[in-house]
Amino acid sequence: MAEPTVSAGYPRAFLDFAVSRGADRRSLVERSGLAGVDLSDQDGRVPLARYVALIEAGIDLTREPALALHFGEAVRPEDVTIVALITMASETVADVFEQMGRYGRLMIDGGAGSSLPLGRLSEEPDGIWLVSTNPAFVGHPYLEQILLAQNFCGARRVMGRAADGMLIHCLQEAPSYAAEFERILGAPIVFGAGRHAVRLPEAVLSQKVPTANRYVFGLLSERAEALLASLEEARTARAEVERALARVLHTGQVGLDSVARQLGMSPKTLYRRLKAEGTSYARVLDDLRHRLAVAFLAEQKVSVSEAAYLTGFSEPAAFSRAFRRWTGARPGAARARGTP
């Protein structure tokens, strides 16, 4: 079963945010297991467990217990996920929740066999509640904090005073920094409530979204549908091999036998599956290294030696030869330009 994933825009933005708060980038990457993971495409997929590990590493390295909340407050969701852009182009708040139900998997996907949305609307005696339901999200307090802060801050930017009157139920017990919840969210909070849910003001569902744009909505929805389709395509043998390689690429231990063991199959079976898809193990490995090397150097956030390490080369000279074969240019020149 494919593991739960998150849109790459979230770990990419969190990595930059944690660095801005004093954390060391290389330590964050190594401790989270993100070494060798391509974050250049924010619509790409990253194992959810690594995103959670990145958040935990950031909190530890910055010594800032409320870092997840502060990240959610500072980073706008429309800057990290297409889903937020779609909701901002929707006509009403009710439409926003409908689109979240449809495309929420692009933010956090529960993996193969899971089609639950992030949340559902529930009519209860004391009002309408948005209740979190996806097991990939529920039970991760830092994910809960980030989405709460992003959504509440975003709602106030878009709806102003119409966002007042909400009540929050948190699954987690009250942390030492509970006062930060109140400051950032500006709404009453019940900790240890047994669920993650938000009670909505009675009239909020009919509230118009001031940024609604049907033309933009159509364009973004088309892109989102293509991304949903790609989630299913990611079940291929090539995609499984790339995910397995991403976990060990920086170690240089990238033999076919060891990757086949990771995937719970024999080398012969893996060979046959890749051949049936018109590719080979060597080709998948080379293509992945090529893509990651170009992305690392284009972003100008790592040195040539670090890019060589992250893509699994034991010597910078071997990396340079491979890079020239891939692109026709020296890696140092590519990094200086900041473009492939």
Contacts in CASP RR format, 6 or more apart in sequence:
PFRMAT RR
TARGET T0000
AUTHOR 0000-0000-0000
METHOD contacts of the structure
MODEL  1
MAEPTVSAGYPRAFLDFAVSRGADRRSLVERSGLAGVDLSDQDGRVPLAR
YVALIEAGIDLTREPALALHFGEAVRPEDVTIVALITMASETVADVFEQM
GRYGRLMIDGGAGSSLPLGRLSEEPDGIWLVSTNPAFVGHPYLEQILLAQ
NFCGARRVMGRAADGMLIHCLQEAPSYAAEFERILGAPIVFGAGRHAVRL
PEAVLSQKVPTANRYVFGLLSERAEALLASLEEARTARAEVERALARVLH
TGQVGLDSVARQLGMSPKTLYRRLKAEGTSYARVLDDLRHRLAVAFLAEQ
KVSVSEAAYLTGFSEPAAFSRAFRRWTGARPGAARARGTP
1 111 0 8 1.000
1 112 0 8 1.000
1 113 0 8 1.000
2 111 0 8 1.000
2 112 0 8 1.000
2 234 0 8 1.000
2 235 0 8 1.000
2 240 0 8 1.000
3 47 0 8 1.000
3 48 0 8 1.000
3 49 0 8 1.000
3 111 0 8 1.000
3 243 0 8 1.000
4 47 0 8 1.000
4 48 0 8 1.000
4 49 0 8 1.000
4 108 0 8 1.000
4 109 0 8 1.000
4 110 0 8 1.000
4 111 0 8 1.000
4 114 0 8 1.000
4 136 0 8 1.000
5 45 0 8 1.000
5 46 0 8 1.000
5 47 0 8 1.000
5 48 0 8 1.000
5 108 0 8 1.000
5 109 0 8 1.000
5 110 0 8 1.000
5 111 0 8 1.000
6 45 0 8 1.000
6 46 0 8 1.000
6 47 0 8 1.000
6 48 0 8 1.000
6 51 0 8 1.000
6 107 0 8 1.000
6 108 0 8 1.000
6 109 0 8 1.000
7 42 0 8 1.000
7 43 0 8 1.000
7 44 0 8 1.000
7 45 0 8 1.000
7 46 0 8 1.000
7 80 0 8 1.000
7 81 0 8 1.000
7 83 0 8 1.000
7 106 0 8 1.000
7 107 0 8 1.000
7 108 0 8 1.000
8 37 0 8 1.000
8 38 0 8 1.000
8 39 0 8 1.000
8 41 0 8 1.000
8 42 0 8 1.000
8 43 0 8 1.000
8 44 0 8 1.000
8 45 0 8 1.000
8 46 0 8 1.000
9 39 0 8 1.000
9 42 0 8 1.000
9 43 0 8 1.000
9 44 0 8 1.000
9 80 0 8 1.000
9 81 0 8 1.000
10 46 0 8 1.000
10 51 0 8 1.000
10 80 0 8 1.000
10 81 0 8 1.000
10 107 0 8 1.000
10 146 0 8 1.000
11 32 0 8 1.000
11 34 0 8 1.000
11 37 0 8 1.000
11 39 0 8 1.000
11 46 0 8 1.000
11 50 0 8 1.000
11 51 0 8 1.000
11 54 0 8 1.000
12 39 0 8 1.000
12 42 0 8 1.000
12 80 0 8 1.000
13 71 0 8 1.000
13 75 0 8 1.000
13 79 0 8 1.000
13 80 0 8 1.000
14 51 0 8 1.000
14 54 0 8 1.000
14 55 0 8 1.000
14 58 0 8 1.000
14 71 0 8 1.000
14 75 0 8 1.000
15 25 0 8 1.000
15 28 0 8 1.000
15 29 0 8 1.000
15 34 0 8 1.000
15 39 0 8 1.000
15 54 0 8 1.000
17 70 0 8 1.000
17 71 0 8 1.000
17 74 0 8 1.000
17 75 0 8 1.000
18 28 0 8 1.000
18 54 0 8 1.000
18 57 0 8 1.000
18 58 0 8 1.000
18 61 0 8 1.000
18 62 0 8 1.000
18 67 0 8 1.000
18 71 0 8 1.000
19 25 0 8 1.000
19 28 0 8 1.000
21 62 0 8 1.000
21 64 0 8 1.000
21 67 0 8 1.000
21 70 0 8 1.000
22 61 0 8 1.000
22 62 0 8 1.000
23 57 0 8 1.000
23 58 0 8 1.000
23 61 0 8 1.000
23 62 0 8 1.000
24 61 0 8 1.000
25 301 0 8 1.000
26 306 0 8 1.000
27 57 0 8 1.000
27 61 0 8 1.000
28 34 0 8 1.000
28 54 0 8 1.000
28 57 0 8 1.000
28 58 0 8 1.000
28 61 0 8 1.000
29 35 0 8 1.000
29 310 0 8 1.000
30 250 0 8 1.000
31 53 0 8 1.000
31 54 0 8 1.000
31 57 0 8 1.000
31 61 0 8 1.000
32 50 0 8 1.000
32 51 0 8 1.000
32 53 0 8 1.000
32 54 0 8 1.000
32 57 0 8 1.000
33 50 0 8 1.000
33 53 0 8 1.000
33 247 0 8 1.000
34 46 0 8 1.000
34 50 0 8 1.000
34 54 0 8 1.000
35 249 0 8 1.000
35 250 0 8 1.000
35 310 0 8 1.000
36 246 0 8 1.000
36 249 0 8 1.000
36 250 0 8 1.000
36 292 0 8 1.000
36 310 0 8 1.000
36 311 0 8 1.000
37 46 0 8 1.000
37 50 0 8 1.000
37 246 0 8 1.000
38 44 0 8 1.000
38 246 0 8 1.000
38 291 0 8 1.000
38 292 0 8 1.000
38 295 0 8 1.000
39 46 0 8 1.000
39 295 0 8 1.000
40 295 0 8 1.000
40 298 0 8 1.000
40 299 0 8 1.000
42 80 0 8 1.000
42 81 0 8 1.000
43 82 0 8 1.000
43 106 0 8 1.000
43 227 0 8 1.000
45 109 0 8 1.000
45 231 0 8 1.000
45 234 0 8 1.000
47 243 0 8 1.000
48 108 0 8 1.000
48 110 0 8 1.000
48 136 0 8 1.000
52 140 0 8 1.000
52 142 0 8 1.000
52 143 0 8 1.000
55 67 0 8 1.000
55 68 0 8 1.000
55 142 0 8 1.000
55 143 0 8 1.000
55 146 0 8 1.000
56 142 0 8 1.000
58 64 0 8 1.000
58 67 0 8 1.000
59 65 0 8 1.000
59 67 0 8 1.000
59 68 0 8 1.000
59 142 0 8 1.000
64 70 0 8 1.000
65 175 0 8 1.000
65 176 0 8 1.000
65 177 0 8 1.000
66 145 0 8 1.000
66 175 0 8 1.000
66 177 0 8 1.000
66 180 0 8 1.000
68 141 0 8 1.000
68 142 0 8 1.000
68 143 0 8 1.000
68 145 0 8 1.000
68 146 0 8 1.000
68 149 0 8 1.000
69 145 0 8 1.000
69 146 0 8 1.000
69 148 0 8 1.000
69 149 0 8 1.000
69 177 0 8 1.000
69 180 0 8 1.000
69 181 0 8 1.000
69 184 0 8 1.000
70 149 0 8 1.000
70 180 0 8 1.000
70 184 0 8 1.000
71 146 0 8 1.000
71 149 0 8 1.000
72 145 0 8 1.000
72 146 0 8 1.000
72 147 0 8 1.000
72 149 0 8 1.000
72 150 0 8 1.000
72 153 0 8 1.000
73 149 0 8 1.000
73 150 0 8 1.000
73 153 0 8 1.000
73 184 0 8 1.000
75 150 0 8 1.000
76 84 0 8 1.000
76 150 0 8 1.000
76 153 0 8 1.000
76 154 0 8 1.000
76 157 0 8 1.000
77 83 0 8 1.000
77 84 0 8 1.000
77 150 0 8 1.000
77 151 0 8 1.000
77 154 0 8 1.000
78 84 0 8 1.000
78 85 0 8 1.000
78 88 0 8 1.000
81 106 0 8 1.000
81 107 0 8 1.000
82 103 0 8 1.000
82 106 0 8 1.000
82 220 0 8 1.000
82 223 0 8 1.000
82 224 0 8 1.000
82 227 0 8 1.000
83 99 0 8 1.000
83 100 0 8 1.000
83 103 0 8 1.000
83 104 0 8 1.000
83 106 0 8 1.000
83 107 0 8 1.000
83 224 0 8 1.000
85 216 0 8 1.000
85 220 0 8 1.000
86 99 0 8 1.000
86 103 0 8 1.000
86 217 0 8 1.000
86 220 0 8 1.000
86 221 0 8 1.000
86 224 0 8 1.000
87 95 0 8 1.000
87 96 0 8 1.000
87 99 0 8 1.000
87 100 0 8 1.000
87 209 0 8 1.000
88 158 0 8 1.000
88 209 0 8 1.000
88 211 0 8 1.000
89 209 0 8 1.000
89 211 0 8 1.000
89 212 0 8 1.000
89 213 0 8 1.000
89 214 0 8 1.000
89 216 0 8 1.000
89 217 0 8 1.000
89 218 0 8 1.000
89 220 0 8 1.000
90 96 0 8 1.000
90 98 0 8 1.000
90 99 0 8 1.000
90 209 0 8 1.000
90 212 0 8 1.000
90 217 0 8 1.000
91 208 0 8 1.000
91 209 0 8 1.000
91 212 0 8 1.000
91 214 0 8 1.000
92 205 0 8 1.000
92 206 0 8 1.000
92 207 0 8 1.000
92 208 0 8 1.000
92 209 0 8 1.000
92 212 0 8 1.000
93 159 0 8 1.000
93 204 0 8 1.000
93 205 0 8 1.000
93 206 0 8 1.000
93 207 0 8 1.000
93 209 0 8 1.000
94 205 0 8 1.000
94 206 0 8 1.000
95 209 0 8 1.000
96 209 0 8 1.000
97 121 0 8 1.000
97 130 0 8 1.000
97 205 0 8 1.000
99 221 0 8 1.000
100 117 0 8 1.000
100 118 0 8 1.000
100 119 0 8 1.000
101 117 0 8 1.000
101 118 0 8 1.000
101 119 0 8 1.000
102 117 0 8 1.000
102 224 0 8 1.000
103 224 0 8 1.000
103 228 0 8 1.000
104 117 0 8 1.000
104 118 0 8 1.000
105 115 0 8 1.000
105 117 0 8 1.000
105 228 0 8 1.000
105 231 0 8 1.000
106 224 0 8 1.000
106 227 0 8 1.000
106 228 0 8 1.000
106 231 0 8 1.000
107 118 0 8 1.000
108 118 0 8 1.000
108 134 0 8 1.000
108 136 0 8 1.000
108 137 0 8 1.000
108 143 0 8 1.000
109 136 0 8 1.000
109 231 0 8 1.000
110 116 0 8 1.000
110 134 0 8 1.000
110 135 0 8 1.000
110 136 0 8 1.000
111 136 0 8 1.000
112 235 0 8 1.000
114 134 0 8 1.000
114 135 0 8 1.000
114 136 0 8 1.000
116 133 0 8 1.000
116 134 0 8 1.000
116 135 0 8 1.000
117 133 0 8 1.000
117 134 0 8 1.000
118 132 0 8 1.000
118 133 0 8 1.000
118 134 0 8 1.000
118 137 0 8 1.000
119 130 0 8 1.000
119 131 0 8 1.000
119 132 0 8 1.000
119 133 0 8 1.000
119 134 0 8 1.000
120 130 0 8 1.000
120 131 0 8 1.000
120 133 0 8 1.000
121 128 0 8 1.000
121 129 0 8 1.000
121 130 0 8 1.000
121 131 0 8 1.000
122 128 0 8 1.000
122 129 0 8 1.000
122 130 0 8 1.000
122 131 0 8 1.000
122 197 0 8 1.000
126 199 0 8 1.000
127 199 0 8 1.000
127 200 0 8 1.000
127 202 0 8 1.000
128 199 0 8 1.000
128 200 0 8 1.000
128 202 0 8 1.000
128 205 0 8 1.000
129 169 0 8 1.000
129 197 0 8 1.000
129 198 0 8 1.000
129 199 0 8 1.000
129 200 0 8 1.000
130 197 0 8 1.000
130 198 0 8 1.000
130 200 0 8 1.000
131 195 0 8 1.000
131 196 0 8 1.000
131 197 0 8 1.000
132 138 0 8 1.000
132 144 0 8 1.000
132 195 0 8 1.000
132 196 0 8 1.000
132 197 0 8 1.000
137 143 0 8 1.000
137 144 0 8 1.000
137 147 0 8 1.000
137 196 0 8 1.000
138 144 0 8 1.000
138 171 0 8 1.000
138 195 0 8 1.000
138 196 0 8 1.000
139 171 0 8 1.000
139 172 0 8 1.000
139 196 0 8 1.000
141 170 0 8 1.000
141 171 0 8 1.000
141 172 0 8 1.000
141 175 0 8 1.000
144 170 0 8 1.000
144 171 0 8 1.000
144 172 0 8 1.000
144 196 0 8 1.000
145 181 0 8 1.000
148 168 0 8 1.000
148 181 0 8 1.000
148 185 0 8 1.000
148 198 0 8 1.000
149 184 0 8 1.000
149 185 0 8 1.000
152 163 0 8 1.000
152 166 0 8 1.000
152 184 0 8 1.000
152 185 0 8 1.000
152 186 0 8 1.000
152 187 0 8 1.000
153 184 0 8 1.000
155 163 0 8 1.000
156 163 0 8 1.000
158 209 0 8 1.000
158 210 0 8 1.000
158 211 0 8 1.000
159 204 0 8 1.000
159 207 0 8 1.000
159 209 0 8 1.000
159 210 0 8 1.000
162 201 0 8 1.000
162 203 0 8 1.000
162 204 0 8 1.000
162 207 0 8 1.000
163 201 0 8 1.000
163 204 0 8 1.000
164 187 0 8 1.000
164 201 0 8 1.000
165 187 0 8 1.000
165 201 0 8 1.000
166 187 0 8 1.000
166 198 0 8 1.000
166 199 0 8 1.000
166 200 0 8 1.000
166 201 0 8 1.000
167 187 0 8 1.000
167 188 0 8 1.000
167 190 0 8 1.000
167 198 0 8 1.000
167 199 0 8 1.000
168 181 0 8 1.000
168 185 0 8 1.000
168 187 0 8 1.000
168 188 0 8 1.000
168 189 0 8 1.000
168 190 0 8 1.000
168 197 0 8 1.000
168 198 0 8 1.000
168 199 0 8 1.000
169 189 0 8 1.000
169 190 0 8 1.000
169 192 0 8 1.000
169 193 0 8 1.000
169 194 0 8 1.000
169 195 0 8 1.000
169 196 0 8 1.000
169 197 0 8 1.000
169 198 0 8 1.000
169 199 0 8 1.000
170 181 0 8 1.000
170 189 0 8 1.000
170 190 0 8 1.000
170 191 0 8 1.000
170 192 0 8 1.000
170 193 0 8 1.000
170 196 0 8 1.000
171 192 0 8 1.000
171 193 0 8 1.000
171 194 0 8 1.000
171 195 0 8 1.000
171 196 0 8 1.000
172 191 0 8 1.000
172 192 0 8 1.000
173 191 0 8 1.000
173 192 0 8 1.000
174 191 0 8 1.000
174 192 0 8 1.000
178 189 0 8 1.000
178 191 0 8 1.000
181 189 0 8 1.000
182 189 0 8 1.000
233 239 0 8 1.000
236 277 0 8 1.000
237 270 0 8 1.000
237 273 0 8 1.000
237 274 0 8 1.000
237 276 0 8 1.000
237 277 0 8 1.000
238 274 0 8 1.000
238 277 0 8 1.000
238 279 0 8 1.000
238 284 0 8 1.000
240 263 0 8 1.000
241 259 0 8 1.000
241 263 0 8 1.000
241 270 0 8 1.000
241 274 0 8 1.000
241 281 0 8 1.000
241 284 0 8 1.000
242 284 0 8 1.000
242 288 0 8 1.000
244 259 0 8 1.000
244 262 0 8 1.000
244 263 0 8 1.000
245 254 0 8 1.000
245 259 0 8 1.000
245 284 0 8 1.000
245 285 0 8 1.000
245 288 0 8 1.000
246 288 0 8 1.000
247 262 0 8 1.000
248 254 0 8 1.000
248 258 0 8 1.000
248 259 0 8 1.000
248 262 0 8 1.000
249 288 0 8 1.000
249 289 0 8 1.000
249 292 0 8 1.000
249 310 0 8 1.000
249 311 0 8 1.000
249 312 0 8 1.000
250 309 0 8 1.000
250 310 0 8 1.000
250 311 0 8 1.000
250 312 0 8 1.000
251 312 0 8 1.000
252 312 0 8 1.000
252 313 0 8 1.000
252 314 0 8 1.000
254 285 0 8 1.000
254 312 0 8 1.000
255 281 0 8 1.000
256 267 0 8 1.000
256 270 0 8 1.000
256 271 0 8 1.000
256 281 0 8 1.000
257 267 0 8 1.000
259 270 0 8 1.000
259 281 0 8 1.000
260 266 0 8 1.000
260 267 0 8 1.000
260 269 0 8 1.000
260 270 0 8 1.000
263 270 0 8 1.000
265 273 0 8 1.000
270 281 0 8 1.000
271 280 0 8 1.000
271 281 0 8 1.000
274 280 0 8 1.000
274 281 0 8 1.000
274 284 0 8 1.000
286 322 0 8 1.000
289 311 0 8 1.000
289 312 0 8 1.000
289 313 0 8 1.000
289 322 0 8 1.000
290 322 0 8 1.000
290 326 0 8 1.000
292 310 0 8 1.000
292 311 0 8 1.000
293 307 0 8 1.000
293 311 0 8 1.000
293 319 0 8 1.000
293 322 0 8 1.000
293 323 0 8 1.000
293 326 0 8 1.000
293 331 0 8 1.000
294 326 0 8 1.000
294 327 0 8 1.000
294 334 0 8 1.000
294 340 0 8 1.000
296 302 0 8 1.000
296 306 0 8 1.000
296 307 0 8 1.000
296 310 0 8 1.000
296 311 0 8 1.000
297 304 0 8 1.000
297 307 0 8 1.000
297 331 0 8 1.000
297 332 0 8 1.000
297 334 0 8 1.000
297 335 0 8 1.000
297 338 0 8 1.000
298 334 0 8 1.000
298 335 0 8 1.000
298 338 0 8 1.000
298 339 0 8 1.000
298 340 0 8 1.000
299 338 0 8 1.000
300 335 0 8 1.000
300 338 0 8 1.000
302 310 0 8 1.000
303 335 0 8 1.000
304 316 0 8 1.000
304 319 0 8 1.000
304 320 0 8 1.000
304 331 0 8 1.000
304 332 0 8 1.000
304 335 0 8 1.000
305 316 0 8 1.000
307 319 0 8 1.000
307 331 0 8 1.000
307 335 0 8 1.000
308 315 0 8 1.000
308 316 0 8 1.000
308 318 0 8 1.000
308 319 0 8 1.000
308 320 0 8 1.000
308 331 0 8 1.000
311 319 0 8 1.000
313 319 0 8 1.000
313 322 0 8 1.000
319 331 0 8 1.000
320 330 0 8 1.000
320 331 0 8 1.000
323 329 0 8 1.000
323 330 0 8 1.000
323 331 0 8 1.000
323 334 0 8 1.000
324 330 0 8 1.000
327 334 0 8 1.000
327 340 0 8 1.000
334 340 0 8 1.000
END
